[in-house]
Amino acid sequence: MSAPAVPGTDWRPRLSPAIVRRHDPVRDADLLLLPERVGVLTGSAAAVVGLCDGTRRVDDIVEVLTDAFPGAPVAAEVPPFLARLREEGWLR
């Protein structure tokens, strides 16, 4: 399977209308509730998805996360991660 194409930097990702984000206090984890599926956001995925509110461009999200996680490979990993979520239909 090839890597998903990374959308342009003007893309302002937000959750698709059918997706609901919830915090599960029992698991102490953030979840994405999808029709007939549940996605568990592990690691820094919750921080990334939390910034996908439709107001920030991908570059803005990368900038915020770079400041929050110095030394992490944010610029290399976040855009392809967002592209995968878009390809799955979780983001638009």
C-alpha positions as YAML, in Angstrom:
chain: A
units: angstrom
residues:
- id: 1
  name: MET
  ca: [0.00, 0.00, 0.00]
- id: 2
  name: SER
  ca: [1.45, 3.38, -0.93]
- id: 3
  name: ALA
  ca: [1.54, 6.34, 1.42]
- id: 4
  name: PRO
  ca: [-1.40, 8.72, 1.11]
- id: 5
  name: ALA
  ca: [-0.84, 11.93, -0.76]
- id: 6
  name: VAL
  ca: [-0.30, 14.80, 1.64]
- id: 7
  name: PRO
  ca: [-2.95, 17.49, 1.03]
- id: 8
  name: GLY
  ca: [-1.89, 21.06, 0.34]
- id: 9
  name: THR
  ca: [-0.96, 23.37, 3.16]
- id: 10
  name: ASP
  ca: [-4.18, 25.39, 2.75]
- id: 11
  name: TRP
  ca: [-6.25, 22.42, 3.95]
- id: 12
  name: ARG
  ca: [-7.96, 23.16, 7.28]
- id: 13
  name: PRO
  ca: [-8.72, 19.71, 8.68]
- id: 14
  name: ARG
  ca: [-11.78, 19.05, 10.83]
- id: 15
  name: LEU
  ca: [-13.60, 15.93, 11.92]
- id: 16
  name: SER
  ca: [-16.09, 14.56, 9.43]
- id: 17
  name: PRO
  ca: [-19.71, 15.14, 10.45]
- id: 18
  name: ALA
  ca: [-20.32, 11.46, 11.27]
- id: 19
  name: ILE
  ca: [-17.40, 11.37, 13.75]
- id: 20
  name: VAL
  ca: [-17.70, 12.29, 17.42]
- id: 21
  name: ARG
  ca: [-14.72, 12.80, 19.72]
- id: 22
  name: ARG
  ca: [-15.16, 11.71, 23.33]
- id: 23
  name: HIS
  ca: [-12.95, 11.17, 26.33]
- id: 24
  name: ASP
  ca: [-13.35, 7.78, 28.00]
- id: 25
  name: PRO
  ca: [-12.57, 8.29, 31.70]
- id: 26
  name: VAL
  ca: [-12.39, 4.54, 32.34]
- id: 27
  name: ARG
  ca: [-9.59, 4.08, 29.78]
- id: 28
  name: ASP
  ca: [-8.34, 7.64, 30.26]
- id: 29
  name: ALA
  ca: [-8.20, 7.83, 26.49]
- id: 30
  name: ASP
  ca: [-9.66, 9.99, 23.75]
- id: 31
  name: LEU
  ca: [-11.90, 8.16, 21.32]
- id: 32
  name: LEU
  ca: [-13.27, 8.82, 17.87]
- id: 33
  name: LEU
  ca: [-16.75, 7.37, 17.63]
- id: 34
  name: LEU
  ca: [-17.49, 6.36, 14.07]
- id: 35
  name: PRO
  ca: [-20.45, 4.53, 12.61]
- id: 36
  name: GLU
  ca: [-19.94, 0.92, 13.74]
- id: 37
  name: ARG
  ca: [-16.32, 1.58, 14.86]
- id: 38
  name: VAL
  ca: [-14.35, 3.22, 17.62]
- id: 39
  name: GLY
  ca: [-10.89, 4.67, 17.13]
- id: 40
  name: VAL
  ca: [-8.67, 5.03, 20.20]
- id: 41
  name: LEU
  ca: [-6.28, 7.97, 19.98]
- id: 42
  name: THR
  ca: [-2.97, 6.90, 21.48]
- id: 43
  name: GLY
  ca: [0.19, 8.85, 22.14]
- id: 44
  name: SER
  ca: [0.14, 12.35, 20.72]
- id: 45
  name: ALA
  ca: [-2.70, 11.55, 18.29]
- id: 46
  name: ALA
  ca: [-5.24, 13.17, 20.64]
- id: 47
  name: ALA
  ca: [-3.23, 16.41, 20.63]
- id: 48
  name: VAL
  ca: [-3.06, 16.37, 16.83]
- id: 49
  name: VAL
  ca: [-6.76, 15.61, 16.31]
- id: 50
  name: GLY
  ca: [-7.69, 18.16, 18.98]
- id: 51
  name: LEU
  ca: [-6.21, 20.88, 16.78]
- id: 52
  name: CYS
  ca: [-8.29, 19.80, 13.77]
- id: 53
  name: ASP
  ca: [-11.15, 22.24, 14.26]
- id: 54
  name: GLY
  ca: [-11.40, 23.61, 10.73]
- id: 55
  name: THR
  ca: [-9.76, 26.93, 11.63]
- id: 56
  name: ARG
  ca: [-6.09, 25.95, 11.48]
- id: 57
  name: ARG
  ca: [-4.16, 25.04, 8.36]
- id: 58
  name: VAL
  ca: [-1.89, 21.99, 8.47]
- id: 59
  name: ASP
  ca: [1.13, 24.30, 8.77]
- id: 60
  name: ASP
  ca: [-0.49, 26.00, 11.79]
- id: 61
  name: ILE
  ca: [-1.08, 22.63, 13.45]
- id: 62
  name: VAL
  ca: [2.55, 21.65, 12.83]
- id: 63
  name: GLU
  ca: [3.73, 24.95, 14.31]
- id: 64
  name: VAL
  ca: [1.64, 24.55, 17.49]
- id: 65
  name: LEU
  ca: [2.81, 20.97, 17.96]
- id: 66
  name: THR
  ca: [6.46, 21.83, 17.27]
- id: 67
  name: ASP
  ca: [6.28, 24.36, 20.11]
- id: 68
  name: ALA
  ca: [4.53, 21.85, 22.40]
- id: 69
  name: PHE
  ca: [6.86, 18.92, 21.61]
- id: 70
  name: PRO
  ca: [10.36, 20.33, 20.97]
- id: 71
  name: GLY
  ca: [12.65, 17.90, 19.25]
- id: 72
  name: ALA
  ca: [9.82, 15.64, 18.03]
- id: 73
  name: PRO
  ca: [9.64, 14.97, 14.27]
- id: 74
  name: VAL
  ca: [6.34, 16.86, 14.01]
- id: 75
  name: ALA
  ca: [6.85, 18.33, 10.53]
- id: 76
  name: ALA
  ca: [7.71, 14.92, 9.09]
- id: 77
  name: GLU
  ca: [4.99, 12.89, 10.81]
- id: 78
  name: VAL
  ca: [1.91, 15.06, 11.31]
- id: 79
  name: PRO
  ca: [1.01, 15.91, 7.67]
- id: 80
  name: PRO
  ca: [1.09, 12.22, 6.57]
- id: 81
  name: PHE
  ca: [-0.88, 11.25, 9.71]
- id: 82
  name: LEU
  ca: [-3.56, 13.82, 8.87]
- id: 83
  name: ALA
  ca: [-3.58, 12.62, 5.26]
- id: 84
  name: ARG
  ca: [-4.21, 9.03, 6.45]
- id: 85
  name: LEU
  ca: [-7.11, 10.19, 8.62]
- id: 86
  name: ARG
  ca: [-8.51, 12.08, 5.64]
- id: 87
  name: GLU
  ca: [-8.11, 9.04, 3.42]
- id: 88
  name: GLU
  ca: [-10.04, 6.97, 6.01]
- id: 89
  name: GLY
  ca: [-12.81, 9.57, 5.92]
- id: 90
  name: TRP
  ca: [-12.28, 10.68, 9.53]
- id: 91
  name: LEU
  ca: [-11.21, 14.20, 8.55]
- id: 92
  name: ARG
  ca: [-12.37, 16.50, 5.82]
...
